[in-house]
Structures are given as structure tokens and as C-alpha cells.
Amino acid sequence: MYHYSDTLTQFKRQKEAKMEKIKELRSQIEKLKNEIANLGDMRPGSLTRQRRKWGKEYWQISYTHRGRGRTGYVSDARHEEALRQTEAYKRFKGICLELVDLSVELAKLTDKESVT
């Protein structure tokens, strides 16, 4: 037998679950924003070890910035720092993708909330 109170209880549970999901998404978004703030210096690109014809080796960084491909030299002394910066940039890009995914999910939930 169908009861109005059962429907109301089910509606309340759904609403509470939705509000909990919104709270969880906002928490995850804040966590990612804090992670971005703590990344430190970054630069795009990848480092490779190159060798000249006569055998001398050097570090080369290759990257694309504002639609233009670029290359540059990195000294042995700065290699570790440049490597950390490129890894931080890759992490930044990954965080941005996660952030957009979560933000879209949050927007869908809050848009539905305002309609109903």
C-alpha cells in the first residue's frame, strides 16, 4: 500500500544525500585549490639529455607556450630545479582537469537544486 509519509521520507533522504554530495564536492574543490597554492614554481615542458657530435652532453628543455614551440638549454646545476618545475606544471595541469570535473559536477547538482 502506498503511503504519502513513505514518499516524503524518501524525498528527505534523497535531499540529504544530495546535500552531502554537494558538501563533499566543495571540500574536494577546496583541497585541490590548496594543492595548487602549494605547488611552487613551475614551467611547462620536458627535459632531455642531448649529445653533440663531438660527445659533449647538455640538458635541453622543450615546451609550447602560447601556441609556439620553444627549446632552451638548462645547465647541469639547474637541472634538478628545472625537473621539479616541469613536474609541478604537469601536476598543475592534472589538478586543473580534476578541478573542472568536480566543478561541473557541482554545477549540475546545484543547478538541479535551484530548478526543483
Backbone as numpy.savetxt, mean C-alpha at the origin, in Angstrom:
# Nx Ny Nz CAx CAy CAz Cx Cy Cz
-43.23 -20.66 11.61 -44.08 -19.49 11.61 -43.18 -18.25 11.61
-43.58 -17.29 10.86 -42.82 -16.05 10.68 -43.17 -15.06 11.78
-42.13 -14.50 12.42 -42.33 -13.51 13.47 -41.59 -12.23 13.11
-42.26 -11.15 13.34 -41.68 -9.83 13.09 -40.45 -9.61 13.96
-40.47 -10.09 15.20 -39.34 -9.89 16.12 -38.09 -10.63 15.63
-38.28 -11.79 14.96 -37.13 -12.52 14.40 -36.48 -11.70 13.29
-37.27 -11.10 12.47 -36.76 -10.27 11.38 -36.03 -9.06 11.94
-36.60 -8.45 12.95 -35.99 -7.28 13.58 -34.65 -7.66 14.22
-34.61 -8.80 14.90 -33.37 -9.27 15.51 -32.31 -9.55 14.45
-32.71 -10.17 13.37 -31.79 -10.46 12.27 -31.26 -9.16 11.66
-32.13 -8.18 11.49 -31.73 -6.88 10.94 -30.71 -6.21 11.86
-30.95 -6.28 13.17 -30.02 -5.68 14.13 -28.65 -6.36 14.07
-28.64 -7.68 13.95 -27.37 -8.42 13.85 -26.61 -8.02 12.58
-27.34 -7.90 11.49 -26.69 -7.50 10.24 -26.11 -6.09 10.35
-26.85 -5.21 10.98 -26.40 -3.84 11.16 -25.16 -3.80 12.05
-25.17 -4.58 13.14 -24.01 -4.64 14.04 -22.79 -5.22 13.33
-22.99 -6.24 12.52 -21.89 -6.86 11.77 -21.31 -5.86 10.77
-22.18 -5.11 10.14 -21.75 -4.10 9.18 -20.95 -3.00 9.88
-21.44 -2.55 11.02 -20.74 -1.50 11.77 -19.38 -2.01 12.26
-19.31 -3.27 12.65 -18.04 -3.86 13.07 -17.06 -3.93 11.91
-17.55 -4.28 10.73 -16.71 -4.34 9.53 -16.18 -2.95 9.18
-17.02 -1.94 9.29 -16.61 -0.55 9.02 -15.51 -0.14 10.00
-15.72 -0.48 11.26 -14.72 -0.15 12.29 -13.40 -0.86 12.00
-13.45 -2.11 11.61 -12.26 -2.89 11.28 -11.53 -2.30 10.08
-12.28 -1.92 9.04 -11.67 -1.32 7.85 -10.97 -0.01 8.19
-11.63 0.83 8.98 -11.02 2.10 9.38 -9.74 1.88 10.18
-9.74 0.89 11.01 -8.55 0.55 11.79 -7.41 0.10 10.88
-7.72 -0.74 9.91 -6.70 -1.21 8.97 -6.15 -0.06 8.13
-7.03 0.85 7.73 -6.62 2.03 6.94 -5.66 2.89 7.75
-5.98 3.13 9.01 -5.11 3.94 9.88 -3.75 3.26 10.07
-3.76 1.95 10.21 -2.52 1.19 10.38 -1.63 1.37 9.15
-2.23 1.28 7.96 -1.47 1.45 6.73 -0.94 2.88 6.58
-1.73 3.86 6.96 -1.28 5.25 6.90 -0.08 5.46 7.83
-0.13 4.87 9.00 1.00 4.97 9.93 2.24 4.28 9.36
2.02 3.16 8.70 3.15 2.44 8.09 3.80 3.29 7.00
3.00 3.99 6.21 3.54 4.89 5.19 4.37 5.99 5.84
3.86 6.54 6.93 4.56 7.63 7.62 5.92 7.18 8.15
6.07 5.90 8.42 7.32 5.39 9.01 8.26 4.72 8.01
7.96 4.84 6.72 8.80 4.18 5.71 10.18 4.80 5.57
10.30 6.08 5.77 11.59 6.73 5.59 11.80 7.14 4.15
13.06 7.40 3.82 13.39 7.84 2.46 13.13 6.73 1.46
12.72 7.11 0.27 12.46 6.11 -0.76 12.75 6.69 -2.13
12.98 5.78 -3.05 13.18 6.14 -4.45 12.75 4.96 -5.31
12.22 5.27 -6.49 11.81 4.18 -7.38 13.04 3.54 -8.03
12.85 2.38 -8.55 13.90 1.77 -9.35 14.42 0.46 -8.83
15.41 -0.03 -9.56 16.07 -1.26 -9.15 17.57 -1.09 -9.37
18.31 -1.73 -8.50 19.77 -1.67 -8.56 20.32 -2.94 -9.19
21.27 -2.76 -10.07 21.94 -3.91 -10.67 23.44 -3.64 -10.68
24.19 -4.72 -10.61 25.65 -4.62 -10.68 26.03 -4.75 -12.16
26.75 -3.79 -12.67 27.17 -3.78 -14.08 28.68 -3.93 -14.16
29.14 -4.37 -15.30 30.58 -4.55 -15.50 30.98 -3.92 -16.84
32.01 -3.14 -16.77 32.55 -2.53 -17.99 33.40 -3.56 -18.75
33.72 -3.24 -20.01 34.51 -4.15 -20.84 35.83 -4.53 -20.17
36.46 -3.57 -19.53 37.77 -3.82 -18.93 37.68 -4.42 -17.53
36.45 -4.75 -17.07 36.29 -5.49 -15.83 35.85 -4.71 -14.61
35.90 -3.39 -14.67 35.48 -2.59 -13.51 33.97 -2.73 -13.31
33.57 -2.92 -12.06 32.14 -3.07 -11.74 31.61 -1.81 -11.07
30.31 -1.58 -11.23 29.64 -0.44 -10.61 28.16 -0.77 -10.42
27.51 0.01 -9.56 26.07 -0.15 -9.32 25.32 0.84 -10.20
24.26 0.33 -10.82 23.42 1.18 -11.67 22.00 1.12 -11.15
21.36 2.29 -11.07 19.94 2.33 -10.71 19.15 2.71 -11.95
18.10 1.97 -12.22 17.22 2.24 -13.36 15.82 2.46 -12.83
15.16 3.50 -13.32 13.81 3.79 -12.84 13.06 4.63 -13.85
11.76 4.69 -13.68 10.90 5.54 -14.48 10.26 6.55 -13.55
10.35 7.81 -13.93 9.75 8.88 -13.14 9.07 9.86 -14.08
7.80 10.10 -13.83 6.99 10.99 -14.67 7.05 10.60 -16.14
6.99 9.29 -16.35 6.91 8.78 -17.71 8.24 8.68 -18.45
9.34 9.04 -17.81 10.63 8.97 -18.47 11.53 7.97 -17.78
12.13 7.09 -18.59 13.08 6.13 -18.05 14.41 6.82 -17.78
15.02 6.47 -16.67 16.29 7.08 -16.29 17.22 6.03 -15.71
18.49 6.30 -15.80 19.49 5.46 -15.15 20.50 6.36 -14.46
21.15 5.82 -13.47 22.16 6.58 -12.75 23.14 5.63 -12.09
24.20 6.20 -11.61 25.22 5.43 -10.92 25.05 5.59 -9.42
25.36 4.53 -8.71 25.33 4.55 -7.25 26.68 4.03 -6.77
27.31 4.78 -5.89 28.62 4.36 -5.39 28.48 3.15 -4.48
29.58 2.42 -4.34 29.59 1.27 -3.43 29.22 1.70 -2.01
29.67 2.89 -1.61 29.40 3.39 -0.26 27.91 3.67 -0.04
27.21 4.03 -1.09 25.78 4.36 -0.96 24.85 3.24 -1.41
25.44 2.12 -1.83 24.64 1.01 -2.35 23.59 0.52 -1.36
23.98 0.28 -0.11 23.04 -0.24 0.90 21.90 0.74 1.14
22.23 2.02 1.22 21.20 3.05 1.42 20.23 3.09 0.24
20.78 3.05 -0.97 19.93 3.07 -2.17 19.04 1.83 -2.22
19.58 0.70 -1.80 18.80 -0.54 -1.77 17.64 -0.41 -0.78
17.90 0.13 0.41 16.82 0.36 1.39 15.76 1.30 0.83
16.20 2.34 0.13 15.25 3.30 -0.43 14.38 2.68 -1.51
14.95 1.84 -2.37 14.14 1.20 -3.41 13.18 0.18 -2.80
13.63 -0.52 -1.76 12.73 -1.47 -1.09 11.60 -0.73 -0.38
11.91 0.42 0.21 10.86 1.23 0.87 9.84 1.70 -0.16
10.31 2.07 -1.35 9.40 2.53 -2.40 8.48 1.39 -2.85
9.05 0.20 -3.00 8.23 -0.95 -3.39 7.18 -1.25 -2.32
7.58 -1.14 -1.07 6.62 -1.35 0.03 5.55 -0.27 0.00
5.95 0.98 -0.28 5.02 2.10 -0.39 3.96 1.82 -1.46
4.41 1.35 -2.62 3.47 1.05 -3.70 2.48 -0.05 -3.29
2.99 -1.07 -2.60 2.13 -2.16 -2.13 1.12 -1.67 -1.11
1.58 -0.82 -0.19 0.68 -0.27 0.82 -0.41 0.57 0.15
-0.02 1.35 -0.85 -1.01 2.18 -1.56 -2.10 1.33 -2.21
-1.70 0.22 -2.80 -2.70 -0.68 -3.39 -3.65 -1.22 -2.33
-3.09 -1.65 -1.20 -3.92 -2.15 -0.10 -4.85 -1.05 0.41
-4.30 0.15 0.54 -5.07 1.28 1.05 -6.26 1.61 0.15
-6.02 1.60 -1.14 -7.11 1.87 -2.09 -8.16 0.76 -2.03
-7.72 -0.49 -1.96 -8.68 -1.61 -1.87 -9.57 -1.47 -0.64
-8.94 -1.17 0.51 -9.72 -1.02 1.74 -10.63 0.20 1.68
-10.15 1.28 1.10 -10.95 2.49 1.00 -12.17 2.29 0.10
-11.98 1.55 -0.98 -13.11 1.25 -1.87 -14.13 0.38 -1.14
-13.65 -0.62 -0.42 -14.55 -1.49 0.35 -15.32 -0.68 1.40
-14.61 0.21 2.08 -15.25 1.07 3.08 -16.29 1.97 2.43
-15.95 2.54 1.30 -16.90 3.43 0.61 -18.16 2.68 0.20
-17.99 1.45 -0.26 -19.17 0.65 -0.63 -20.08 0.42 0.56
-19.47 0.10 1.71 -20.28 -0.14 2.90 -20.96 1.13 3.40
-20.23 2.25 3.40 -20.82 3.49 3.91 -21.81 4.07 2.91
-21.60 3.85 1.60 -22.57 4.31 0.62 -23.89 3.57 0.78
-23.81 2.25 1.01 -25.02 1.46 1.23 -25.72 1.90 2.51
-24.91 2.26 3.51 -25.49 2.68 4.77 -26.32 3.95 4.60
-25.83 4.89 3.80 -26.54 6.15 3.63 -27.80 5.98 2.78
-27.82 4.96 1.90 -28.98 4.72 1.05 -30.10 4.08 1.82
-29.75 3.13 2.72 -30.81 2.40 3.44 -31.32 3.17 4.63
